[in-house]
Amino acid sequence: MKLIVIAHPDKNSFTHEITKTISLRYAKNGTVYKVIDLYRTDLKQDYLYFKDILNIDHLSSREKIQGLIRESDEIILIFPIWWWWMPAIMKNFFDTNFLYDYAFKYNEKRDIIPLLKWKTISIISTSNSPSQRYEDNMLWYFYTHFNECCGMKIGYFKVIGNMMDKTIEQKQELLEKISSNKHFKINYEN
């Protein structure tokens, strides 16, 4: 199963158009997928709060989301870049669901033991600034946190920059590339 997680409050945004395009491609191909719109889900989560990091309260939404992550072979994150980073609601998705003893644990030497091996995480992000401003830092973040810590492979990574300057025709061309799977070209190997 493919799990698509989107974070954008405006249903008419290009971020949502990307999500619709990928969903249509999966539906056409018979690929099983689920979309979690972090702004409109029945699995909405408050920001993570705890008194003891090793003893976080049980949440039924976390249990359901972790179940979806467990069932999926790939997680596709789609979000805009705001203030040089992903929306806080997306970061909270990681904080609340990729917890110790679920996504990773430590051995007695405090070495990290990844627990989500054989899963792939892919990222598509949009920005009004040039993509080069963000790609290195974001790629480092996703690689160190999801590959090294959780054991997940980075499938593809794309920041689509200069969105404010793109014409309707250029946006349509991008969606056609996404629909035909031609945009997934940036693979990160270390």
For each residue, the residues with C-beta under 8 A, 3 or more apart:
1: 32 33 34 68 71 72 73
2: 26 31 32 33 34 72 73 74 75 76
3: 33 34 36 68 69 71 72 74 75 76
4: 19 22 23 33 34 35 36 75 76 78
5: 35 36 38 75 76 77 78 90 93
6: 15 16 19 35 36 37 38 78 79
7: 15 38 39 77 78 79 80 86 87 89 90 93
8: 13 15 16 39 78 79 80 87
9: 39
10: 13 15 16
11: 16 40
12: 16
13: 8 10 16 17 80
14: 17 18 126 163 171
15: 6 7 8 10 18 19 78 79 80 126
16: 6 8 10 11 12 13 19 20
17: 13 14 20 21 171 175
18: 14 15 21 22 78 124 126 175 178
19: 4 6 15 16 22 23 35 37 78
20: 16 17 23 24
21: 17 18 24 25 175 178 179
22: 4 18 19 25 26 76 78 178
23: 4 19 20 26 27 33 35
24: 20 21 27 28 179
25: 21 22 28 29 31 178 179 181
26: 2 22 23 29 31 32 33
27: 23 24 30 31 33
28: 24 25
29: 25 26
30: 27
31: 2 25 26 27
32: 1 2 26
33: 1 2 3 4 23 26 27
34: 1 2 3 4 68 72
35: 4 5 6 19 23
36: 3 4 5 6 41 43 65 68
37: 6 19 40 41
38: 5 6 7 41 44 89 90 93
39: 7 8 9 89
40: 11 37
41: 36 37 38 44
42:
43: 36 61 64 65
44: 38 41 61
45: 48 59 61 62 65 92 93 96 97
46: 49
47: 88 92 95 96
48: 45 56 92 95 96
49: 46
50: 53 55 56 57
51: 55
52: 55 56
53: 50 56 100
54: 100
55: 50 51 52
56: 48 50 52 53 99
57: 50
58: 62 63
59: 45 62 63 96
60: 63 64
61: 43 44 45 64 65
62: 45 58 59 65 66 96 97 99
63: 58 59 60 66 67
64: 43 60 61 67 68
65: 36 43 45 61 62 68 69 93 96 97
66: 62 63 69 70 97 102
67: 63 64 70 71
68: 1 3 34 36 64 65 71 72
69: 3 65 66 72 75 97 116 119
70: 66 67
71: 1 3 67 68
72: 1 2 3 34 68 69 75 119
73: 1 2 118 119 120
74: 2 3 119 120 121 122 155
75: 2 3 4 5 69 72 119 120 121 122 152
76: 2 3 4 5 22 121 122 123 124
77: 5 7 86 90 121 122 123 124 125
78: 4 5 6 7 8 15 18 19 22 123 124 125
79: 6 7 8 15 86 87 90 125 126
80: 7 8 13 15 87 125 126 127
81: 84 85 86 125 126 127 129 134 138 159
82: 85 86 87
83:
84: 81 133 134
85: 81 82 91
86: 7 77 79 81 82 90 91 125
87: 7 8 79 80 82 90 91
88: 47 91 92
89: 7 38 39 92 93
90: 5 7 38 77 79 86 87 93 94
91: 85 86 87 88 94 95
92: 45 47 48 88 89 95 96
93: 5 7 38 45 65 89 90 96 97
94: 90 91 97 98 145
95: 47 48 91 92 98
96: 45 47 48 59 62 65 92 93 99
97: 45 62 65 66 69 93 94 102 103
98: 94 95 102 103 104 116 150
99: 56 62 96 102 103
100: 53 54 103 104 105 106
101: 105 115
102: 66 97 98 99 115
103: 97 98 99 100 114 115 116 149 150
104: 98 100 112 113 114 115 116 149 150 151
105: 100 101 112 113 115
106: 100 110 111 112 113
107: 110 111 113
108:
109:
110: 106 107
111: 106 107
112: 104 105 106 148 149
113: 104 105 106 107
114: 103 104 117 148 149 150 151 152
115: 101 102 103 104 105 150 151
116: 69 98 103 104 119 146 150 151 152
117: 114 151 152
118: 73 151
119: 69 72 73 74 75 116 150 151 152 153
120: 73 74 75 152 153 154 155
121: 74 75 76 77 142 146 152 153 154 155
122: 74 75 76 77 154 155 156 157 184
123: 76 77 78 138 142 154 156 157 158
124: 18 76 77 78 156 158 160 178 183
125: 77 78 79 80 81 86 134 138 158 159 160
126: 14 15 18 79 80 81 159 160 161 163
127: 80 81 130 131 133 134 159 160 161 162 163
128: 161 162 163 164
129: 81 133 134 161 162
130: 127 133 161 162
131: 127 134 135 159 160 161 162
132: 135 161
133: 84 127 129 130 161
134: 81 84 125 127 129 131 137 138 159 161
135: 131 132 138 139 157 159
136: 139 140
137: 134 140 141
138: 81 123 125 134 135 141 142 157 159
139: 135 136 142 143 154 157 188
140: 136 137 143 144
141: 137 138 144 145
142: 121 123 138 139 145 146 147 154 157
143: 139 140 146 147 148 154 188 190
144: 140 141 147 148 149
145: 94 141 142 148 149 150
146: 116 121 142 143 149 150 152 154
147: 142 143 144 150 151 152 153 154 190
148: 112 114 143 144 145
149: 103 104 112 114 144 145 146
150: 98 103 104 114 115 116 119 145 146 147
151: 104 114 115 116 117 118 119 147
152: 75 114 116 117 119 120 121 146 147
153: 119 120 121 147
154: 120 121 122 123 139 142 143 146 147 157 187 188
155: 74 120 121 122 184 187
156: 122 123 124 184 185 186 187
157: 122 123 135 138 139 142 154 186 187 188
158: 123 124 125 183 184 185 186
159: 81 125 126 127 131 134 135 138
160: 124 125 126 127 131 163 174
161: 126 127 128 129 130 131 132 133 134
162: 127 128 129 130 131 165 166
163: 14 126 127 128 160 166
164: 128
165: 162
166: 162 163 170 171 174
167: 170 171
168: 171 172
169: 172 173
170: 166 167 173 174
171: 14 17 166 167 168 174 175
172: 168 169 175 176
173: 169 170 176 177
174: 160 166 170 171 177 178 183
175: 17 18 21 171 172 178 179
176: 172 173 179 180
177: 173 174 180 182 183
178: 18 21 22 25 124 174 175 181 182 183
179: 21 24 25 175 176
180: 176 177
181: 25 178 184
182: 177 178 185
183: 124 158 174 177 178
184: 122 155 156 158 181
185: 156 158 182
186: 156 157 158
187: 154 155 156 157
188: 139 143 154 157
189:
190: 143 147
